[in-house]
Amino acid sequence: MYLLDANRANDLVQFVHRSANWLAGWSRDLFTFDEAWARVVCGYGLAAVVYLFIGHAIANRVSR
């Protein structure tokens, strides 16, 4: 939503932002790029990739 310049006053955007902050709290501000978009992509992207692998591992365990 940051990269698409979403309306920050919108309730849905605020909900997604709060949820993303909670889920990616451990990876936010981990990288210090000069460009704001690069910090957003790396900080939240890293959390998304980690949760993807964790979810995949849990799904494999459940299916067995």
Secondary structure, DSSP 8 states (H G I E B T S, - for coil): -TTTT--TTSHHHHHHHHHHHHHTTTTTTSS--SSHHHHHHHHHHHHHHHHHHHHHHHHHHHH-
